[in-house]
Amino acid sequence: MSRLWNFLHMLWYQTTFKPQPLPDDIRLEGLTAIVTGSNVGLGFEAAKELASHGISRLILGVRDPTKGETAKAEFARVAPNCNIRVWQLDQESWTSMVAFAERARTELDHLDIVLLNAGLKRLEFTRSPTGHEAHVQINHLGTALLSLLLVEPLRRTSQKTGKPGRMTITASGVAFDAPIRDVAKPKGGKGIIPWLDDPASFVPGQTRYELSKLLDIMWTRILAARLDPTEVIINTINPGYCQNSFHRVDPNAEMFSKYIAWNSAQGGYHLTDAAVRHPDSHGAYLTEQRIRPAPKFLYTAKGKETEQKLGDETIALFQQECPEANIEKFTKK
Ligand SMILES: NC(=O)c1ccc[n+]([C@@H]2O[C@H](COP(=O)([O-])OP(=O)(O)OC[C@H]3O[C@@H](n4cnc5c(N)ncnc54)[C@H](OP(=O)(O)O)[C@@H]3O)[C@@H](O)[C@H]2O)c1
């Protein structure tokens, strides 16, 4: 029933809501933003919108620098005065993520906006080189590690400007369809992440992607509880169903997208809206460019306990598998 309800809700907003770009009077001169997954799709469009509103410096976090350079040429056309840099980032490599964050820490005298947007969908079980299931690695662990490591430069800037830094994580409305039992009651007495890494937990199709987007929402809430919103505001969004190469692995979603999906620019508007507007959105989930409740489970006692468990497991995993990130200093309240 709830899957049907979520589907009808999606149909309703896709056909009745018109995503809005940032108002013309919002100017971003003097600001620096990082956008991950910005060579294509929503990240590309969001970065372009920031550039068109005058942002002074744009860091493109991309897996393939050649693709990043192509995107950079397009942004430079829209905003010739913007200082655009392409930095390599692979969320399947701890070394790459730590190096990326270290560059942000040491090379940027200023960081105001971070859009953690890179992500993928696969319908079959795939393991990343780190040993984790690919959605767990890229969508959850990669996003979570970067979010922790990039807090420091955001906070440093906020102490200079007196304004909070902004971080937005791209989740999805499909998180509402995620099979909760996989996080609330992982099988075999395992933790949440070890269970999701086990091929026995994988159901071919979209459910693992849905779960990974639920983890994005949970992580946003976990991190928000550790951050002071006068220093860093973190929120998460549903950018809507958008027609682009994201659905190339999923013929049904690709076919259906022709009828009701928005274009990537409209999806990108959700990222920039969440990162620039909504000062009251710390820890919040936004859909249709406004704050709405997160999945109901997260407000229950079991949901809160599960969130706590995910936070503890994720941090312990980073300490064990990526000691070079030295996250202890970022995880203190
Ligand atoms: N499209 C939709 O309908 C939709 C709906 C809801 C949420 N979302 C979310 O929106 C975000 C952007 O998706 P999109 O629609 O713009 O799809 P997309 O066009 O496929 O873009 C995905 C981006 O993520 C990057 N990426 C993938 N794996 C990576 C890794 N290991 N390390 C670093 N970057 C990696 C991709 O790089 P490469 O180009 O090198 O692969 C690409 O830049 C994702 O988080 C997705 O879950 C999309």
PDBQT file of the ligand as one rigid body, heavy atoms in Angstrom, charges set to zero:
ROOT
HETATM    1  N1  LIG A 401      18.100  11.085 -12.395  1.00  0.00    +0.000 N 
HETATM    2  C1  LIG A 401      17.143  10.876 -11.486  1.00  0.00    +0.000 C 
HETATM    3  O1  LIG A 401      15.958  10.650 -11.836  1.00  0.00    +0.000 OA
HETATM    4  C2  LIG A 401      17.453  10.941 -10.023  1.00  0.00    +0.000 A 
HETATM    5  C3  LIG A 401      16.384  10.902  -9.127  1.00  0.00    +0.000 A 
HETATM    6  C4  LIG A 401      16.637  10.972  -7.758  1.00  0.00    +0.000 A 
HETATM    7  C5  LIG A 401      17.940  11.085  -7.314  1.00  0.00    +0.000 A 
HETATM    8  N2  LIG A 401      18.965  11.102  -8.198  1.00  0.00    +0.000 N 
HETATM    9  C6  LIG A 401      20.327  11.232  -7.660  1.00  0.00    +0.000 C 
HETATM   10  O2  LIG A 401      20.944  12.346  -8.261  1.00  0.00    +0.000 OA
HETATM   11  C7  LIG A 401      22.368  12.193  -8.219  1.00  0.00    +0.000 C 
HETATM   12  C8  LIG A 401      22.928  12.550  -9.568  1.00  0.00    +0.000 C 
HETATM   13  O3  LIG A 401      22.402  11.635 -10.506  1.00  0.00    +0.000 OA
HETATM   14  P1  LIG A 401      22.148  12.032 -12.036  1.00  0.00    +0.000 P 
HETATM   15  O4  LIG A 401      20.722  11.842 -12.299  1.00  0.00    +0.000 OA
HETATM   16  O5  LIG A 401      22.784  13.330 -12.360  1.00  0.00    +0.000 OA
HETATM   17  O6  LIG A 401      22.925  10.816 -12.732  1.00  0.00    +0.000 OA
HETATM   18  P2  LIG A 401      24.217  10.787 -13.668  1.00  0.00    +0.000 P 
HETATM   19  O7  LIG A 401      24.006  11.681 -14.825  1.00  0.00    +0.000 OA
HETATM   20  O8  LIG A 401      24.475   9.330 -13.904  1.00  0.00    +0.000 OA
HETATM   21  O9  LIG A 401      25.354  11.411 -12.733  1.00  0.00    +0.000 OA
HETATM   22  C9  LIG A 401      25.939  10.690 -11.688  1.00  0.00    +0.000 C 
HETATM   23  C10 LIG A 401      27.258  11.348 -11.337  1.00  0.00    +0.000 C 
HETATM   24  O10 LIG A 401      27.855  10.607 -10.252  1.00  0.00    +0.000 OA
HETATM   25  C11 LIG A 401      29.185  10.284 -10.639  1.00  0.00    +0.000 C 
HETATM   26  N3  LIG A 401      29.692   9.069 -10.000  1.00  0.00    +0.000 N 
HETATM   27  C12 LIG A 401      29.199   7.816 -10.095  1.00  0.00    +0.000 A 
HETATM   28  N4  LIG A 401      30.004   6.973  -9.422  1.00  0.00    +0.000 NA
HETATM   29  C13 LIG A 401      31.028   7.711  -8.903  1.00  0.00    +0.000 A 
HETATM   30  C14 LIG A 401      32.171   7.416  -8.130  1.00  0.00    +0.000 A 
HETATM   31  N5  LIG A 401      32.506   6.178  -7.792  1.00  0.00    +0.000 N 
HETATM   32  N6  LIG A 401      32.978   8.429  -7.755  1.00  0.00    +0.000 NA
HETATM   33  C15 LIG A 401      32.704   9.703  -8.107  1.00  0.00    +0.000 A 
HETATM   34  N7  LIG A 401      31.651  10.047  -8.871  1.00  0.00    +0.000 NA
HETATM   35  C16 LIG A 401      30.826   9.052  -9.255  1.00  0.00    +0.000 A 
HETATM   36  C17 LIG A 401      29.119  10.099 -12.145  1.00  0.00    +0.000 C 
HETATM   37  O11 LIG A 401      30.410  10.118 -12.716  1.00  0.00    +0.000 OA
HETATM   38  P3  LIG A 401      30.687   9.390 -14.146  1.00  0.00    +0.000 P 
HETATM   39  O12 LIG A 401      30.063  10.288 -15.179  1.00  0.00    +0.000 OA
HETATM   40  O13 LIG A 401      32.164   9.328 -14.224  1.00  0.00    +0.000 OA
HETATM   41  O14 LIG A 401      30.018   8.049 -14.078  1.00  0.00    +0.000 OA
HETATM   42  C18 LIG A 401      28.256  11.298 -12.496  1.00  0.00    +0.000 C 
HETATM   43  O15 LIG A 401      29.035  12.453 -12.504  1.00  0.00    +0.000 OA
HETATM   44  C19 LIG A 401      22.618  10.755  -7.776  1.00  0.00    +0.000 C 
HETATM   45  O16 LIG A 401      22.992  10.756  -6.415  1.00  0.00    +0.000 OA
HETATM   46  C20 LIG A 401      21.262  10.084  -7.948  1.00  0.00    +0.000 C 
HETATM   47  O17 LIG A 401      21.080   9.020  -7.033  1.00  0.00    +0.000 OA
HETATM   48  C21 LIG A 401      18.764  11.042  -9.548  1.00  0.00    +0.000 A 
ENDROOT
TORSDOF 0
